[in-house]
Amino acid sequence: MSLDLSSLQLKDIKYLLAVYRMKSFRKAADVCDVSQATISGQIAKIESILNVQLIERNSRTIKFTPSSKPIIEQLQKISDEFKVLSDMAFNEQKRGAPEEAKGEFTIGVIPTFAPFFNSAILGKLRDKFPQYTFNSVELTTNRIREELKYNSLDFALVANHPLVEDMNTVSIGEDELVALINRDNPNICTDEINLGDIQNSKIFLLQDSNCLRDQVIDICNTSPNPALGIDDLTDTRYNASTIDALKMIVHHNIGISVVPTVSLFCSTPSRAKIIRIVNHPKREMSMVYDPESHNAKFFEKISKELGRIFEKEYKKLRLEAKVYKPRSKS
């Protein structure tokens, strides 16, 4: 006896595997770039085709049934084999008729780089390789780490460090971190600021899931100030979820923040002024991919192109022209 699986699609399998990994319809929808309703509907379709309940519907949390585990494992193998087949076919296309080769690539991008990447870089990458489709998905560093392990991303753009053992990490450029300070804040009176020495202001950080947070804490602690200790920096009352939220906090003179220069690509409220930090700390932006991938040589080519585009577009941000110049005292 066999079931009719002809209507089971690879995308349905990917939706189910995403929910299984993340135990969340919302997070799975974000990774797959579809609505939660689509995810839920396609999983119900798989259950109907297999005539097996995979998810318990009477629980507030995502809970898979005991019988689902061997099925999930088999579906993961199917997904992996399709990935290998797709990569092999893509490389055969390039060898036979490279000008006619077609492929689709999913890129994981950290949230603090995604707006700049999507607006200033992605279109130019598509122009350079018009026969290919590039789709970007905004994910936290931890999420990217997991998705690279499960081959649901072709490559990723991250900051500062390798994510997964045995992955290639190729630098595409450096991004300076700068301070945002309200124009009425007394700490704004210098050309450059030492975050460890600020007075009577709180530094607001991104939440724990963001890799920029740890780097800012490290910068602050290079010159410890009893009034600005690690306890203050990790207090959740001084956390924000996005760069835009940090900008508004500074705009209303609630505190000081640190943002990457690429975030200046988007508008900054008029009362939030940009000050350079002592020693001009930077984060290294890198492309991460599997060196064992059939597309490794192509990814190396992409990394070089990303580096070229990044350098050109980064210069257009004109940081020097945007830095606040305190008025000299007469």
Steps between C-alpha positions, in 0.01 A plus 500: 500500500623850418370853537454748218769761574481673160357819650770527767730789408853578614393841632244326726779288644716808560215674686453200728873465569523871585221470757663187643835678547360821643194374686326815380268574207599868507875437488458235232292742294775762530767258379285368216380852411131404499204560730426292809172400338689357203729301728208361700298417190783316325580294810134401521530399134797272580307342787208438266722342231677274750185447707713554812467769765837671542417794729274499803240771442379522862823648636592868521860412422616316190507134597567221253338160546715197591433345159630807319872451578586226246294681237681829568837323476407349165373833368828662604689239297276571200561874534876449526505277190303755299754765606788282378318426173427870444863598560629226270265604219596865545869418462435285194316797346798727564740250344286440192355846429596749776314788334177301524548366853219579742485473877325630810688592816374582848715741702474542878578856609530633857241771588756780552631451145183396316354847416829618347553169320147489357504864389858560388654162416243234408384670179857541376575135578200403290620728220841332505346151484169561316436132424482416871237572763622631837256512793600651834354396835558711813610276787685534829853362525384200704228421249744526210729256678222242518375554145850458358526166680176382339589633153192720482730794416747503213719759672473773760626850579607544862723712721828432679540125531458157340166343584533130440797265507638413157327794333690747280493856632608763245523869591316742272594818690500693828218703652583767759289528815398852601322658795161667474446783749224755535612851409408621851695229682806644682712203385486635146761771555798299370606399149534136606347322795628232736194296594660392826519862615153636424321676784135489610373311196396143439623307200216318328578171327335261264348192661691181585431333167709758314878459458559877502407510868806309624736712295360822648536361853862415424565854377347651814704277726836591348491806726290397801294764671330413834193691382478290184556141599404171345188484719369819344580388148319169539193647670207413274348842561772639278446263208338566164393261226611695191743765383206731426389467863849594619492807276169616648629448855788736421269740318298541819819536710431191709849360456797438273539219252749341263408410143687374193575751227292300251192586707553865400380396155152530649378832638614614844280736709624859493574523874717185495857598416784275387824500701800281423622269777862508621716261295223470240383144581385294204322177431607274218226403259544152357342253264465148641447186294570127497835426329371150418210641300493422129468878459808590706695642204201707396456626857864608499424704190194649669701595810747699287214681329332572834827649627525725196139619526523549877811718473343720235164540674657548844697800375172657388388513864756781551542450873742792536240739364231371738703520821388773738753785545471658848521877501825622646471713812590865441 
